[in-house]
Amino acid sequence: MIYKRIVLLIVIQTVLISGCSFFIPMEKPQEQGEQLLFWMPGAISVQVLSDWNEWGGIESAGSIVDPLIGRMKKQENGFWTVDISELAPGSYRYVFLVNGHRWIRDLENPETAAFRDQVVSVILIYD
């Protein structure tokens, strides 16, 4: 019981010393350009599954995600990026697949839709 209290006090002290900045993500780059950005510094891998890539292959390959489709590149600041400059104008649903199993919608994007009973994000590409 004493051990748990000591650990709790250490955690509280760490948070107070850091001024709660420990929980605040790094500032998003100002220039997003024609890329999707996703902040997940501790991830091993991140993919974007979407309408434009047949949801990582699950729509055509027997519901199995191809680990090479939609791979994002990790930046030093903890952001993951993927180029979407080649997309034709239109509306696309997408989600981030973290470490091969966890679906996370883009929390920076308020536009959502449904895909297989999941809430996913929507992006509009203009001319």
N, C-alpha and C positions, 0 to 999 in steps of 0.2 A: 504494500500500500504506500509506503514511504517512497519507494522507487518511482511509482507512477506520479506522485506529487512533485518529485524533483524534476522528472522529465517535463511535466506540464509547466512548471516554473521556468525552465530553460527555454521552452518554446515561447512562452509569453514574453520573456525578457528579450529574446531574439526579435520578435515582432515589434516590440516597443523601441528597441534600439534602431531597427531599420526604418522606423517611421512608416510602417505598413507598405513601403515600396517593394518589399519582398513579394507581394501579391499583385503588383501592377505590372502588366506586360510592357515590353519595350515599345517605344513609340513607333507607330506604323509609318513607313516611308511616305513622303509626300507625293512622290511620283509613282503611281501604280501602273500607268500606261496601259498596255494591252496584256496584262498578266493578272492571274488570280493570285492573291496572297493569302496565306494561312499561317497564323502564329502558333507554333507548337514546338518549342525548343527541345523538349525531352523526347520527341518522337524518333523512332528508328527509321520509319518510312512513312511517306504520305503519298497517296494517289488521289486524283480527282476522277470520280466516277460520274458519268454524265450522259445526256442524250447524244452528244456529239461523238462519244467513243463507245457506244453500245453498253454503257454502264460497266466499263472495264472488261467487257466480254461476256457478262452474265446473260445478256439478251440473246447471244448466239452460240455460246460454248457450253451449254448445259448447266447454266447458273454457277459457273466457276469463274472467279475473278482472275484475269491474267495479270501477274505482278508487274509486267512491263508496260501495260497500258495506263496512260495518264499519270505516270510517275512525275512527282514534283521534285525540284531541286532545293536542297537546304542551303540557306544563306547563313553567314556567321552570326547574324543578329537574331537567329531563332525563327525567322520567317521562311516558309516554304513557298516556292513560286512555280508557276507553269504558264507558258506562253499560249495566249488564246487569239493572237493576231490573225490567224488564218481562218477563223470561224466566219461563215457566211452570216449575213444579217438574219436575225430571228430571235426567238425565245428558247432558252435552253435550261433544263433542270440539271442540278449537279449537287454532289455531296463529297466531303473529304473522307477517305478511308485511311485511318491511322493504324499503323503497325499491322496491317492486313486483316483487321477484324472489327474495328470500332468506327461506325458511321457517325460523322459529325457534320451538321449543316453549317453553312457560313454564317456565324453569329453577327458579322459585320454587315450582312445583307438582310434587310427586313422582308424582302420578297420571297415567298415560299409557295410550295405546291406539294403534291403527294406523289410518291413513287413506291409501289409495293407496300402500302400501309405505313410508309415512313414520311416524315416531314423533311423535305429537301429544299435547297435554295434555287432561285430562278435568276438568270441573268439575261438581260436584253442587249443584243448587239445591233447597233445602228449602222447605216451606210456611212 
